[in-house]
Amino acid sequence: MYIFLDESGNFSKQDHGQYFVVGSFTVGDTKRTNKEFRKWIRTKFPIKKCKQSEVKWSQNSISDDLRLRTLKNISKLDVRIRFGYLLRNNIPSTYRRKGKIESGQLYTNIIGEVLEQYMPTNDKEVHIFCDQRSLKGMTKTGFEMAIKAHLLPFCSPDTLIQVEMVDSTSSCNIQIADWISGAIARYLEKGKMGNDFYKVLKNNLLDQGKEFFAP
């Protein structure tokens, strides 16, 4: 099993919306999704965009019409989506120290909970890929070990669990996860065309998403 994740939002910055969203998907043929998304960007986006190594959902110069058409293309790639989200104001005090959020531990726990939704599994190999990001208070190795430890109880003892943080510019599958999380965040924030974006992805959702720290 291959799982790709990315997030939308921020734990503390006020101009990043109320929600923090982690979007993820699994797919049977990872090479096909990687190839088809790159092909879509190259042939459907403006010249300046299609030559970029990465086209992010949040780029202001992308029209919502193009966002919608891109999501429709993603929905045809047999991606199976799970996601989790939280309201920034609901982050518990256990993740706060001296007025600051311990973002590394919080992010690690959220990622673990999102991945747990794919469990239990009989797959003998589970490959997990996240976008690179700064983890305050936690090393990259510590993050990878924590995720493995979180998932081990749901797998067979001989299951191989690989966790890797990768540069999204080199992985179109991570970029797809970025678009998924961005679309779901727009929906949750009740932003422009949020309902339209969600409807496009609805048939690809394996569940309705998990809210963390709900009151």
N, C-alpha and C positions, 0 to 999 in steps of 0.2 A: 504494500500500500504506500502510495506517495501522497503527502499532504503539504500544501503550500499555504502560507499565512502572511497577511500584512494588516496594518492597522490604519485607522483614520481618527484624527483628533489628538488631543493632548491632555495630560492629567491636570495641568495647572494654568496654562495660558488662556486668558479670558476670550481671546479673539478666535479660538478654535472650536467654538460651539459648546453645547452642554454635554454632549456624549463622547465617550471613547469607545470605538468599535473595532473589534478584531474580526476580519472576514477570512474564511479559509475554504479550501475545496480539495477534493480528491478526484482523480480522473484515471481512466484505464491506460490511456496512451499519452504520456507526458510530452513526448517529442511532437506529437500532432498539435497539441494546444500551443506549445512554444512556437512552432512553425506557422500555424494559422494566425495567431495573434500578431506576429511580426509581419506577416503578409498583409493583414488588414491595415495595420498602421502604415505600411509602405505604400499601399495603393489607395487608401481612402482619406488619409490626412493631408493637410497642406504640405507643400514641399519642405518648408522650414521644420515642420514637425516630424515628417516621416524620415528625416535624416538623423534625428536624435536617437541616442542609444536607449532612451526611456521617455515615454509619454505618460505623465501622471494624471490621474483623475482631477486633481485639484488645480491644474494649470488654468489660469483665468482666461486665456485666449481660446480655449476650446468651447465651442457652442454646446448648449444642452441638446440640440438636435443631433449633433455628432456623438455626444455622450450616449444618447438613447440608441442610436444605430450601432454603436460599438458594443453596448450591453446586449443587444439582440444577437450580435455575432458571437459573443461569449456564451450566451445561453444555448447556442447550437453546438457547442463543443463537448457536450455531455459532461459538463462539470457538475459535481454534486457538492452542494454548499452547506456549510454550518457556520454559525457566527455567534459571538457573544458581545455584550455591551454593558456599559455602566453609565449612570449619571454622575458626572464629576462631583457634584455636591454630596453624593452618597458614599464617597470613599471613607472607610472607617478610620477612626483615630489610631488604630493599631498600625496603620501604614504612614503615620505622620510622626515626625520627630523635630522638635524645635521649630514648629510651624512649616516645615517642608515635607513634601511627600517622598517616601522612600520608593522611588519609581522603579528601580531595578527589581526589588522583591515583588512589588505589585504587578508589574508587567509579567514576570515569570509565573506567578500564580494564575493570572488570567489566561495566559497561553496554555498552561497545563490544564485548566478547566475546559477550555475550548476543545483541546485535543481529546480530552476524556470523553467527549460526546461521540467520538468515533469508536469507542471501546464498549465491550471487550471485542477482541479480534482473534481469529485463528491464523491470520497472516503470519508467516515466519519472518518477514522483513517489513519494518515500518520506517519509512524515510520521511523526515520532517524538515522543511525548509522555511526559514523566516528571513525577513529583510534585516539587514544589518542596522543596528541602532545602539545608541549609548545606553548602558545599563548602570545607573548610579548605584554604587554600593555592591555591585556584583560583576564578576568577570565573565567573559564570554564562555570560558570553560565551566565556570560555576553554573551558568544558565543552562548549558547543555546537559550537565550532570543532573541538575534539578528536574529538568523535563523528563529525562530518562527514568529517574527515580519515581516520578509521579505516575508514569505509564506502566512501569514494570508489573504492578499487581494485576493489571488487566490483560496481560499477555502470557503466553506460554513461557516457561523458563528458558527455552532455547531460542526465543524470538530475538532477532537482531533489531535494535532500535538505534537509528542514526538521526542525530539532531545537528543541523548546520545552519549558521547564519551566513547568508550570501548577499552579494552586491546585486541589487535589483536591476542595475543597468545591464547585467549579463544574463538575466533570467526573465524571459517573458512570462513565465508562470507566476513569478512573484508580482509582476506588473498586473497580471489578471487579478490576483488577490487584492491588489491596491484598488483596482476599479470596482471590485465587488464590495469592499469595505467602504469605499467612498459613496457608492450608490445607496447602501444601507444606511449610512450616516445621514445622507440627505433626506431619506425617508423618515428616519427617527426624529430629525430636527424639524420636520414638517416644512422643508425647503421647497423651492420651485421645482416642479416636476418630480418631486420625491415619490409620489404614488405611482407615477408612470414607470420610473426606474424599478421600483419594487415589483410591480406587476410583471415586468420582463423576466426578472430572476425567480419569481415565485415558484415556477414549476421545477426549478433546479434545487430548491431548498429541501434539505432532509428533515428540517424541523423549523420552528418559528423563532429560533434564537434563544439564547440564555441571558437573562439579565442578572448581573452581579450586584450584590449588596442592596437589593430592593428592600425598602422599608417595610 
